[in-house]
């Protein structure tokens, strides 16, 4: 049984991951630390929009940042986030497989040929 504090924490984590831009940022950072300008180019976001998303990821402890002069660099702070994403991807794949099998069993695949 989860405490209310744990439920709130789980909800906040999933909310942080519910935005496609944030998943793209995490995917880029999976390859290593990047500056804000590198992230902007990689994900196709403007600075204001990217900063908003980085702020959410940082508040949730998913990314860490460091300053070097005028540049700010981000990196993954909690690599377990990728286990969450991989679990969801596995679940999506399994569901798609089940749906495809169900369609074939209903004869939909045979009629389309």
C-alpha positions in Angstrom: 0.0 0.0 0.0 1.4 3.4 -1.0 1.3 6.3 1.4 -0.3 9.6 0.2 3.2 11.1 -0.1 4.2 8.2 -2.3 1.1 8.5 -4.5 1.8 12.2 -4.9 5.4 11.5 -5.9 4.4 8.8 -8.4 1.8 11.2 -9.9 4.3 14.0 -10.2 6.8 11.7 -11.9 4.3 10.5 -14.4 3.1 14.0 -15.1 6.7 15.0 -15.8 6.9 12.1 -18.3 3.6 12.8 -19.9 5.0 15.5 -22.3 6.5 14.3 -25.6 9.1 17.1 -25.6 10.4 15.9 -22.2 10.8 12.4 -23.5 12.8 13.7 -26.5 15.0 15.7 -24.1 15.7 12.6 -22.0 16.5 10.6 -25.1 19.1 13.1 -26.2 20.6 13.3 -22.7 20.8 9.5 -22.6 23.8 10.0 -24.9 25.5 12.2 -22.4 25.6 15.7 -21.0 24.5 18.5 -23.4 24.4 22.3 -23.2 21.0 24.1 -23.6 21.9 25.2 -27.1 22.8 21.6 -28.1 19.5 20.5 -26.6 17.6 23.2 -28.5 19.0 22.1 -31.8 18.5 18.4 -31.0 14.9 18.6 -30.0 13.8 21.6 -32.2 12.6 23.8 -29.4 13.2 27.5 -28.6 15.0 28.5 -25.4 11.9 29.5 -23.5 10.0 26.3 -24.2 13.0 24.1 -23.5 13.8 25.9 -20.3 10.2 25.3 -19.1 10.6 21.5 -19.8 14.1 21.3 -18.3 12.7 23.0 -15.2 10.1 20.3 -14.7 12.6 17.5 -15.3 15.0 19.1 -12.8 12.3 19.6 -10.1 11.4 16.0 -10.4 15.1 15.0 -10.0 15.3 13.4 -13.5 18.0 15.7 -14.7 20.9 17.6 -13.1 22.5 20.8 -14.3 25.8 22.6 -14.0 27.0 26.0 -15.0 30.2 26.6 -16.8 30.6 30.3 -17.3 27.6 31.5 -19.3 26.6 28.0 -20.4 24.3 25.6 -18.6 24.7 21.8 -19.1 22.2 19.1 -18.3 22.6 15.4 -17.7 20.5 12.5 -16.6 20.3 12.5 -12.8 18.1 9.4 -12.4 18.7 6.8 -15.0 15.9 4.6 -13.7 13.6 6.8 -15.8 14.7 4.7 -18.8 13.5 1.6 -17.1 10.1 3.2 -16.8 10.1 4.1 -20.5 11.3 0.7 -21.5 8.5 -1.0 -19.4 5.9 1.2 -21.1 7.4 0.5 -24.5 7.3 -3.3 -23.7 3.7 -3.0 -22.6 2.7 -1.1 -25.8 4.5 -3.7 -27.9 2.7 -6.6 -26.1 -0.6 -4.9 -26.5 0.0 -4.3 -30.3 0.9 -8.0 -30.6 -2.3 -9.1 -28.8 -4.4 -6.8 -31.0 -2.8 -8.1 -34.2 -3.4 -11.7 -33.1 -7.0 -10.9 -32.3 -7.5 -9.3 -35.7 -6.0 -12.3 -37.5 -8.2 -14.6 -35.4 -11.2 -12.6 -36.5 -10.2 -13.1 -40.2 -9.5 -9.4 -40.8 -6.0 -10.2 -42.0 -7.2 -12.8 -44.4 -9.8 -10.5 -46.0 -7.2 -7.7 -46.5 -5.0 -9.9 -48.7 
